[in-house]
Amino acid sequence: MISSYSDLISATSNEPEPQRLLFVFCRAEMPDDASAEEKAAFERGEGGALTPVICVDKTPQEAAEFSALVEESRKTGQSWDVVFVAAMSGRGGVPPSSDEAEQPMTMMVESVRLGHVNNYLPLDKSGNAINLG
């Protein structure tokens, strides 16, 4: 069971093939057509729509520390509330390249936009897994 970013990094080292991690950083926003109940829930930190604001791919070695990812994201000027992470397996001992990650990343961003996030690991700003249910 992966409950934190450090658990994820440890798990990638146990995979038979090298991995590339895909990250989609999202900001929680209030939909324009939100009801009064939805607005009240959003003010309590619940609900809202998750809008992708940053996406990046890295090898586990390039992103060994969650704090470095947070710092890199801060430099973009984009605020975020949750990051979704997925892993891609390489072949023949070679990790997938950034070029190979481009299409899966595009599909991941679109899935997140549509609210289809069950296949991804959601993490908070501290790198802890969160339950979006």
C-alpha positions as CSV (number, residue, x, y, z in Angstrom):
1,M,0.0,0.0,0.0
2,I,1.5,3.3,-1.1
3,S,0.6,6.1,1.4
4,S,3.3,8.7,0.6
5,Y,5.6,9.9,-2.1
6,S,8.6,8.2,-0.4
7,D,6.6,4.9,-0.6
8,L,6.1,5.4,-4.3
9,I,9.8,6.1,-4.9
10,S,10.6,2.9,-3.0
11,A,8.1,0.9,-5.0
12,T,9.6,2.0,-8.3
13,S,12.9,0.6,-7.3
14,N,11.3,-2.8,-6.9
15,E,9.8,-2.9,-10.4
16,P,11.5,-5.2,-12.9
17,E,11.8,-2.5,-15.5
18,P,13.0,1.2,-14.9
19,Q,10.2,3.7,-14.5
20,R,9.3,7.2,-15.6
21,L,6.9,9.1,-13.4
22,L,4.2,11.4,-14.8
23,F,3.0,14.3,-12.6
24,V,-0.1,16.4,-13.1
25,F,-0.4,19.2,-10.6
26,C,-4.0,20.5,-10.1
27,R,-5.6,23.5,-8.5
28,A,-9.1,23.1,-6.9
29,E,-11.5,25.7,-8.3
30,M,-15.1,26.5,-7.9
31,P,-17.2,25.7,-11.0
32,D,-19.0,28.7,-12.4
33,D,-22.4,27.0,-12.0
34,A,-21.8,25.9,-8.4
35,S,-24.8,25.8,-6.1
36,A,-24.8,27.6,-2.7
37,E,-24.2,24.2,-1.0
38,E,-21.3,23.5,-3.3
39,K,-19.8,26.9,-2.6
40,A,-20.1,26.3,1.2
41,A,-18.4,22.9,0.9
42,F,-15.6,24.5,-1.2
43,E,-15.1,27.1,1.5
44,R,-14.6,24.2,4.0
45,G,-12.0,22.7,1.7
46,E,-14.3,20.1,0.1
47,G,-15.4,19.6,-3.4
48,G,-14.7,21.8,-6.4
49,A,-13.2,21.0,-9.7
50,L,-9.5,20.0,-10.2
51,T,-7.9,21.9,-13.0
52,P,-4.5,20.8,-14.3
53,V,-2.0,23.6,-14.1
54,I,1.4,21.9,-14.5
55,C,2.5,18.6,-15.9
56,V,6.0,17.1,-16.0
57,D,7.7,13.7,-16.3
58,K,10.8,12.6,-14.5
59,T,12.6,9.4,-13.7
60,P,12.4,8.4,-10.0
61,Q,16.1,9.4,-9.7
62,E,15.4,12.9,-11.0
63,A,12.5,13.3,-8.5
64,A,13.8,11.4,-5.5
65,E,12.7,14.0,-3.1
66,F,9.1,15.4,-3.0
67,S,10.4,18.7,-1.6
68,A,12.4,19.3,-4.8
69,L,9.3,18.8,-6.9
70,V,7.4,21.2,-4.7
71,E,10.2,23.8,-5.1
72,E,10.3,23.3,-8.8
73,S,6.5,23.8,-9.1
74,R,6.7,26.9,-6.9
75,K,9.1,28.5,-9.4
76,T,6.4,28.2,-12.2
77,G,4.2,30.6,-10.3
78,Q,1.3,28.2,-10.5
79,S,-0.4,27.4,-7.2
80,W,-1.7,23.8,-6.8
81,D,-3.6,21.7,-4.3
82,V,-3.1,18.1,-5.4
83,V,-0.7,16.3,-7.7
84,F,-1.6,13.1,-9.5
85,V,1.2,10.6,-10.2
86,A,1.4,7.7,-12.6
87,A,4.3,5.4,-13.5
88,M,5.4,4.1,-16.9
89,S,7.5,1.0,-17.2
90,G,10.5,0.9,-19.6
91,R,11.6,-2.1,-21.7
92,G,14.8,-4.0,-21.8
93,G,16.3,-2.2,-18.8
94,V,15.7,1.2,-20.4
95,P,13.3,3.7,-18.9
96,P,10.8,5.5,-21.1
97,S,12.0,8.8,-22.6
98,S,10.3,12.1,-22.2
99,D,9.2,11.8,-25.8
100,E,7.6,8.4,-25.1
101,A,5.9,9.9,-22.1
102,E,4.3,12.7,-24.1
103,Q,1.2,10.9,-25.3
104,P,0.5,9.2,-22.0
105,M,0.9,12.5,-20.3
106,T,-1.6,14.2,-22.6
107,M,-4.0,11.4,-21.9
108,M,-3.5,11.7,-18.2
109,V,-4.1,15.5,-18.2
110,E,-7.3,14.9,-20.2
111,S,-8.4,12.1,-17.8
112,V,-7.9,14.4,-14.8
113,R,-9.8,17.2,-16.5
114,L,-12.7,14.8,-17.0
115,G,-12.5,13.6,-13.4
116,H,-11.3,10.1,-14.2
117,V,-8.5,9.9,-11.6
118,N,-8.9,6.4,-10.1
119,N,-5.8,5.1,-11.9
120,Y,-3.5,7.8,-10.4
121,L,-2.0,8.4,-7.0
122,P,-3.2,11.7,-5.5
123,L,-0.8,13.4,-3.2
124,D,-1.2,16.6,-1.1
125,K,1.4,19.3,-0.8
126,S,3.3,17.3,1.8
127,G,3.6,14.2,-0.4
128,N,1.0,12.2,1.5
129,A,-1.6,10.1,-0.3
130,I,-5.1,11.5,-0.1
131,N,-8.5,10.0,-0.5
132,L,-10.6,12.0,-3.0
133,G,-13.7,9.8,-2.4
